[in-house]
Amino acid sequence: MSTCQLEPCIELPLSEEKLKESVDKAKDWALMHGISMRSKTNFNKDQVQLLPVTLLPSSFPEKPFLTVNNVQTILNELIHKVAHDKEFLTNSLKSTIQADPFTAKLFHIYETVYEKGFSQSISLGLLRSDYLLHDDCKIKQVEINTIAASFAALATITSEYHNLLILIIDKIPENNALIGFCKGLIFAWELYNNSEAVMLFIVEDITYNISDQRFHEFQIRQLCPKIKIIRKSLTNLVSEGVKLGPNKELIVSNMVVAVVYYRSGYELEAYPTEKEWDMRLLIECSRAIKCPSVQYHLAGTKKVQQSLAQPIVLKKFLKDDAAIARVQEIFTGLYTLDFNDDGEKAVEMGINEPYKFVLKPQREGGGNNIYNESIKSWLNSMKESQERTAWILMDRLYPPLQKNYFVRAAEESSSEDDIDLSDVITELGIYGVIVGDSNEIMLNKQVGHILRTKLSSEDEGGIVAGIGALDSPYLIS
């Protein structure tokens, strides 16, 4: 754990009276403006509950904040080029697809579509690159997300909350993540060039994080009212008889789909039978522009990110030495667990010094990583098994501590809020939008940010799971 401490944006602790007044105001504002989700324990479509949010914006050094904002378009370009390099994807994932059935399924779809020829050459990427401060406030990338990068809407609203209620506007950076993502979706829809075509949001069978998703839909309608949006799960699509038209148009409920936006599909639960996998393949074979396409999805796997962390590899995709140096500056140590000299060395490192590392599988959605002494147990159990090649080892980062209050939905059994001043750590995410094909990048932007905060004692920080909280950066020198 880091011993470095960042000072809070105001003097803490708050008086009991001021704290109660501030929490009440925060809860009311958050619920009135959509910082909410449906309850996982008492699901009801007619009710939402408060998503965890910090009472105050958390301090974040301005220099590293600007560093990662400015590098995002380079990362967008990097992911785009990786996604269009079949040889690199194949070599990076060849051991992983032997050990990880989920990645193997995705790669099979990719190979099938590649061999048939892509009906749609354009891909849309709505990306989020996540970072932690480490070692005297250097900033290092934890991962990059290429599918269902969430909370662009609620991050925008959280920034508004901290601006309006805390009244320290000059220190909280402008955040246009929601509009940026929505303009990217509209840009792709316009490229499809069919004013009657719809957008399809692929969602879960039951959606808990409904507010974040619906804000995207409603913002698109505000920006471009003629776009119709439909929401379906892969299982819904299986039962509805989706088909391809004579020119490979994706046709759902007799409507041509211009853009498919995956807010689900990154987890095994989205594919309960082979029919859902067949539907994913059908969509990939269509002319609809996918967000992400299967090659973008694969480009975001942990194993590909680990391959990119090798210094010589970046020169394959980025020709500008200054750009390469900027990316290398934010990369942290990522290590293969393949059956080779590097893999054997990484296994021994993880077993001997587990607190220096995180063990990561090829999964999105949070809650899948292994920490501390459990790393030793997992690596010992997988040491001679092909299963280990489905994982990577990453240097563990220890961000500086600071104080803040978490505002959460009260437990049903409790009539009083239990708000404690706690030691917390923050994780910064930077949102990017990229649109293009193998020959041309048509749009490449950094569009906003998110700060997610958790107790310093927690390893994972899922917001929907109630462990982490939405936050905003309060920039300090």
C-alpha positions in Angstrom: 0.0 0.0 0.0 1.2 3.5 -0.8 2.3 5.8 2.0 1.9 8.9 -0.1 -1.1 11.0 0.8 -3.0 13.6 -1.3 -4.7 16.5 0.4 -8.5 16.7 0.0 -10.2 19.5 -1.9 -11.5 21.1 1.4 -10.7 20.8 5.0 -12.0 17.5 6.5 -13.7 16.1 8.5 -17.0 18.0 8.0 -19.0 18.8 11.1 -21.9 16.4 11.8 -24.5 19.0 10.8 -22.7 20.0 7.5 -22.1 16.3 6.6 -25.8 15.4 7.0 -26.9 18.4 5.0 -24.4 17.7 2.3 -25.3 14.0 2.0 -29.0 14.7 1.8 -28.4 17.2 -0.9 -26.1 14.8 -2.8 -28.6 12.0 -2.7 -31.4 14.1 -3.9 -29.4 15.7 -6.7 -28.0 12.3 -7.8 -31.4 10.6 -7.9 -33.0 13.6 -9.7 -30.2 13.6 -12.4 -29.9 9.8 -13.0 -26.8 8.7 -10.9 -28.8 5.5 -10.3 -29.3 1.9 -11.2 -32.0 -0.8 -10.7 -31.6 -2.9 -7.6 -29.9 -6.3 -8.0 -31.6 -7.6 -4.8 -35.1 -6.2 -5.4 -35.3 -5.7 -9.1 -38.2 -3.6 -10.2 -38.5 -1.7 -13.5 -40.4 1.1 -11.7 -37.7 1.8 -9.2 -34.0 2.9 -9.2 -31.6 3.4 -6.4 -28.6 5.6 -5.9 -25.3 4.5 -7.4 -22.4 5.0 -5.1 -20.8 8.5 -5.5 -18.2 10.4 -3.6 -19.5 13.4 -1.6 -16.5 15.4 -2.7 -14.3 15.4 -5.9 -11.0 13.6 -5.2 -7.7 15.3 -5.7 -5.7 14.4 -8.8 -2.4 15.8 -10.0 -3.0 18.0 -13.1 0.2 17.0 -14.9 -0.5 13.2 -15.2 -4.2 14.0 -15.9 -3.1 16.0 -18.9 -0.5 13.5 -20.0 -3.1 10.7 -20.4 -5.7 13.0 -22.0 -3.1 13.9 -24.6 -2.0 10.4 -25.3 -5.5 9.0 -25.9 -5.7 9.7 -29.6 -2.4 7.8 -30.0 -3.8 4.8 -28.1 -7.0 5.0 -30.3 -4.8 4.8 -33.4 -2.7 1.9 -31.9 -5.8 -0.2 -31.1 -7.2 0.5 -34.6 -4.0 -0.6 -36.3 -3.7 -3.7 -34.1 -7.3 -4.7 -34.9 -6.4 -4.6 -38.6 -3.3 -6.8 -38.3 -4.3 -10.4 -38.5 -0.8 -11.8 -38.1 -0.2 -9.9 -34.9 -3.6 -10.9 -33.4 -3.0 -14.5 -34.4 0.5 -14.7 -32.9 -0.6 -12.8 -29.7 -3.6 -15.0 -29.1 -2.4 -18.4 -30.3 -1.7 -19.8 -26.9 -4.6 -18.1 -25.2 -7.2 -19.6 -27.6 -6.0 -23.0 -26.6 -6.7 -22.4 -22.9 -9.6 -19.8 -22.9 -12.9 -21.0 -24.5 -14.4 -17.5 -24.6 -11.5 -15.9 -26.5 -11.4 -19.0 -28.7 -15.0 -18.5 -29.7 -14.4 -14.8 -30.5 -11.3 -15.7 -32.5 -13.2 -18.4 -34.5 -15.8 -15.7 -35.5 -12.9 -13.4 -36.5 -11.3 -16.1 -38.7 -14.6 -17.0 -40.3 -15.4 -13.4 -41.2 -11.9 -12.7 -42.3 -11.9 -15.7 -44.7 -15.3 -14.8 -46.1 -14.3 -11.2 -46.5 -15.7 -8.4 -44.3 -19.1 -7.1 -45.5 -18.4 -3.9 -43.6 -14.8 -2.5 -43.6 -15.6 0.3 -41.1 -15.3 -0.2 -37.4 -16.4 2.2 -34.5 -14.4 2.2 -31.3 -15.7 3.7 -28.1 -12.7 3.1 -25.9 -11.7 3.7 -22.3 -8.1 3.6 -21.1 -7.8 3.1 -17.3 -4.9 4.4 -15.1 -3.6 4.4 -11.6 -1.1 6.8 -10.0 2.0 5.1 -8.8 5.5 5.8 -7.4 5.5 9.5 -6.6 2.4 10.3 -8.8 3.6 8.8 -12.1 0.6 7.5 -14.0 0.4 4.0 -15.5 -2.1 2.2 -17.7 -4.1 -0.6 -16.0 -5.9 -1.7 -19.2 -7.8 -0.5 -22.2 -11.4 -1.4 -22.8 -12.7 -1.8 -26.4 -16.2 -3.2 -25.7 -19.0 -1.8 -23.6 -16.8 0.9 -22.0 -19.3 2.1 -19.4 -20.3 5.2 -17.4 -19.5 7.8 -20.0 -23.0 9.3 -19.2 -22.8 9.0 -15.5 -19.3 10.3 -15.4 -20.5 13.4 -17.2 -23.3 13.9 -14.7 -21.0 13.3 -11.7 -18.7 16.1 -13.0 -21.8 18.3 -13.1 -22.7 17.4 -9.6 -19.3 18.2 -8.2 -19.2 21.5 -10.2 -22.7 22.7 -9.2 -22.9 21.6 -5.6 -19.3 22.0 -4.4 -18.7 25.3 -6.3 -15.0 24.7 -7.2 -15.5 24.9 -10.9 -12.0 26.0 -12.0 -10.5 22.8 -10.5 -12.9 20.3 -12.0 -12.2 19.8 -15.7 -14.9 19.9 -18.4 -16.2 16.5 -19.2 -18.0 15.7 -22.5 -17.8 12.0 -22.4 -21.5 11.3 -23.1 -21.8 13.7 -26.0 -18.4 12.5 -27.4 -19.6 8.9 -27.4 -23.0 9.8 -28.9 -21.4 11.9 -31.7 -19.2 8.9 -32.5 -22.3 6.7 -32.8 -24.1 9.3 -35.0 -21.0 9.7 -37.2 -21.0 5.9 -37.8 -24.7 6.0 -38.5 -24.2 8.7 -41.1 -21.5 6.8 -42.8 -23.9 3.9 -43.4 -25.9 6.4 -45.5 -29.4 5.1 -45.0 -31.7 7.5 -43.3 -34.3 4.8 -42.6 -31.8 2.5 -40.8 -31.8 2.1 -37.0 -29.2 1.7 -34.3 -29.2 -1.6 -32.3 -28.0 -1.6 -28.7 -27.1 -5.1 -27.7 -28.0 -5.2 -23.9 -28.3 -7.8 -21.2 -31.5 -9.8 -20.7 -31.9 -7.8 -17.4 -30.2 -4.4 -17.3 -29.3 -3.0 -13.9 -27.1 -0.1 -15.2 -30.1 1.3 -17.0 -29.5 5.0 -16.5 -26.0 5.0 -18.1 -27.3 3.1 -21.1 -30.5 5.2 -21.6 -28.7 8.5 -21.4 -26.8 7.5 -24.5 -30.1 6.6 -26.3 -31.8 9.9 -25.3 -28.7 12.0 -26.1 -28.5 10.6 -29.6 -32.2 11.3 -30.1 -31.6 14.9 -28.9 -28.7 15.4 -31.3 -30.3 13.6 -34.2 -34.0 13.0 -33.8 -34.4 11.0 -37.0 -32.3 8.1 -35.6 -34.4 5.3 -34.1 -32.8 3.1 -31.5 -33.8 -0.5 -30.6 -32.6 -2.5 -27.6 -32.2 -6.3 -27.8 -30.2 -9.0 -26.0 -28.5 -11.6 -28.1 -31.1 -14.1 -26.8 -33.9 -11.7 -27.9 -32.3 -11.6 -31.4 -32.1 -15.4 -31.6 -35.9 -15.7 -31.0 -36.8 -13.0 -33.5 -35.5 -14.4 -36.7 -32.8 -11.9 -37.6 -31.6 -12.2 -41.1 -29.3 -10.7 -43.7 -30.7 -9.0 -46.8 -29.5 -9.4 -50.4 -26.6 -7.0 -49.8 -25.7 -8.3 -46.3 -27.9 -5.8 -44.6 -28.6 -6.7 -41.0 -32.4 -6.9 -40.7 -34.1 -7.0 -37.2 -37.9 -6.8 -36.9 -38.1 -5.8 -40.6 -35.7 -2.8 -40.0 -32.2 -2.4 -41.5 -29.6 -1.8 -38.8 -26.9 0.7 -39.5 -24.9 0.5 -36.2 -24.7 -2.2 -33.6 -23.5 -1.0 -30.2 -22.6 -3.7 -27.8 -23.3 -2.9 -24.1 -23.3 -6.6 -23.5 -21.4 -9.5 -25.1 -18.2 -9.2 -23.2 -19.2 -11.9 -20.7 -20.0 -15.6 -20.9 -23.5 -15.0 -19.5 -24.4 -13.2 -22.8 -24.0 -16.5 -24.7 -26.0 -19.2 -22.8 -26.3 -21.4 -25.9 -24.5 -21.8 -29.2 -27.3 -19.9 -30.8 -26.1 -16.6 -29.2 -22.6 -17.3 -30.7 -24.2 -17.9 -34.1 -26.0 -14.6 -33.7 -22.8 -12.8 -33.0 -21.3 -14.4 -36.1 -24.3 -13.3 -38.2 -24.0 -9.8 -37.0 -20.2 -9.8 -37.8 -21.0 -11.0 -41.3 -23.5 -8.1 -41.9 -23.0 -4.7 -43.4 -23.9 -3.0 -40.1 -21.1 -1.0 -38.5 -20.1 -2.7 -35.3 -19.0 -1.1 -32.0 -16.9 -3.0 -31.5 -16.2 -5.2 -34.5 -14.8 -8.6 -33.4 -11.3 -7.5 -34.3 -11.6 -4.5 -32.1 -12.9 -6.8 -29.3 -9.9 -9.0 -29.7 -7.5 -6.1 -29.8 -8.7 -5.2 -26.3 -7.9 -8.6 -24.7 -5.3 -8.6 -21.9 -3.0 -10.9 -23.9 -2.8 -8.4 -26.8 -2.2 -5.6 -24.3 0.7 -7.7 -22.9 2.1 -8.2 -26.3 2.0 -4.5 -27.0 4.0 -3.8 -23.8 7.1 -5.2 -25.5 9.1 -2.1 -26.6 9.9 -3.4 -30.1 6.3 -4.1 -30.9 5.1 -0.5 -30.7 7.4 0.4 -33.6 5.4 -1.9 -35.8 2.3 0.2 -35.4 3.5 3.7 -34.5 6.1 5.4 -36.8 6.6 8.5 -34.8 9.4 8.1 -32.1 7.8 10.8 -29.9 4.4 9.0 -30.0 6.1 5.7 -29.1 7.9 7.3 -26.2 4.6 8.8 -24.9 2.9 5.4 -24.9 5.9 3.7 -23.3 5.8 6.2 -20.5 2.3 5.2 -19.5 2.7 1.4 -20.0 3.4 -0.7 -16.9 5.0 -4.2 -16.7 2.8 -6.9 -18.3 4.2 -10.4 -18.4 3.3 -13.5 -20.5 2.6 -16.8 -18.8 3.2 -18.8 -21.9 5.4 -21.9 -21.8 8.6 -20.2 -22.7 11.5 -18.6 -20.8 9.7 -15.4 -20.3 6.6 -17.3 -19.0 8.6 -19.4 -16.6 10.3 -16.3 -15.2 6.9 -14.6 -14.7 5.5 -17.6 -12.9 8.4 -17.6 -10.5 8.1 -13.9 -10.0 4.4 -14.2 -9.1 5.0 -17.1 -6.7 7.9 -15.5 -5.0 6.6 -11.9 -4.6 2.8 -12.1 -5.1 2.2 -8.6 -3.5 4.1 -7.0 -6.4 1.7 -8.3 -9.0 -1.9 -8.8 -10.2 -3.0 -11.9 -12.0 -5.4 -11.1 -14.8 -7.6 -13.3 -17.1 -9.1 -12.5 -20.5 -12.3 -11.0 -19.0 -14.0 -7.7 -18.9 -16.5 -6.4 -16.4 -14.5 -6.4 -13.1 -14.2 -8.8 -10.3 -12.0 -11.4 -12.1 -8.5 -10.5 -11.0 -6.4 -12.4 -8.4 -4.4 -10.6 -5.7 -1.9 -11.1 -2.8 -1.3 -14.7 -1.5 -4.0 -16.0 -3.8 -1.7 -15.4 -6.7 0.8 -17.9 -5.3 -2.0 -20.5 -4.9 -3.3 -20.0 -8.4 0.1 -20.0 -10.1 1.1 -23.1 -8.3 -2.1 -24.9 -9.3 -1.7 -23.8 -12.9 2.1 -24.2 -13.2 2.0 -27.3 -15.4 -1.4 -26.6 -17.0 -2.2 -25.0 -20.4 -4.7 -22.9 -18.4 -2.0 -20.5 -17.3 -1.6 -19.2 -20.8 -5.1 -17.7 -20.6 -3.8 -15.3 -17.9 -1.2 -12.5 -17.7 0.8 -11.0 -14.8 0.8 -7.3 -14.3 2.9 -5.1 -12.0 0.8 -4.0 -9.1 0.3 -0.3 -8.7 -0.1 1.4 -5.3 -1.9 4.8 -5.7 -1.6 7.5 -3.1 -4.2 7.6 -0.4 -6.6 10.5 0.4 -9.7 11.1 2.5 -13.3 11.2 1.1 -16.9 10.2 2.0 -18.9 7.6 0.1 -22.6 8.3 -0.5 -24.5 5.1 -1.0 -28.1 3.8 -1.0 -29.0 3.1 2.6 -29.6 -0.5 3.5 -33.3 -1.3 3.7 -32.9 -2.3 7.4 -31.3 1.0 8.2 -33.1 4.3 8.5 -29.9 6.3 9.1 -27.0 7.0 6.7 -23.7 5.6 7.9 -21.2 7.9 6.2 -17.6 7.6 7.4 -14.5 9.5 6.4 -12.4 6.9 4.7 -9.0 6.3 3.1 -9.6 6.0 -0.6 -7.7 5.5 -3.9 -8.8 6.6 -7.3 -8.6 5.2 -10.8 -8.8 7.5 -13.8 -10.4 6.5 -17.1 -10.0 8.4 -20.4 -12.6 8.0 -23.2 -11.7 7.9 -26.8 -13.6 7.6 -30.1 -12.2 6.2 -33.4 -13.8 5.4 -36.7 -12.1 4.0 -39.7 -11.2 1.0 -41.9 -7.9 -0.6 -42.8 -6.9 2.2 -45.1 -8.2 5.4 -43.4 -9.0 6.8 -39.9 -12.0 9.0 -40.4 -12.5 10.2 -36.8 -10.1 10.1 -33.8 -10.8 12.0 -30.6 -10.4 12.1 -26.9 -13.8 13.0 -25.5 -13.9 12.8 -21.7 -13.0 11.1 -18.5 -14.2 9.2 -15.5 -12.8 8.9 -11.9 -13.7 5.8 -10.0 -12.8 5.6 -6.3 -12.8 2.8 -3.8 -11.7 2.2 -0.2 -7.9 1.7 0.0 -8.5 -1.7 1.6 -10.4 -3.1 -1.4 -8.7 -4.9 -4.3 -11.6 -4.6 -6.8 -13.7 -1.5 -7.3 -16.9 -2.3 -9.2 -19.4 0.5 -9.0 -22.5 -1.5 -9.9 -21.3 -4.1 -7.4 -21.4 -1.3 -4.8 -17.7 -1.5 -4.0 -16.4 1.6 -5.9 -18.0 5.0 -6.4 -18.3 7.5 -9.2 -16.1 10.5 -8.6 -14.6 13.6 -10.3 -11.0 14.8 -10.4 -10.1 17.9 -8.5 -7.0 19.0 -10.2 -4.0 20.0 -8.1 -0.5 21.1 -9.0 
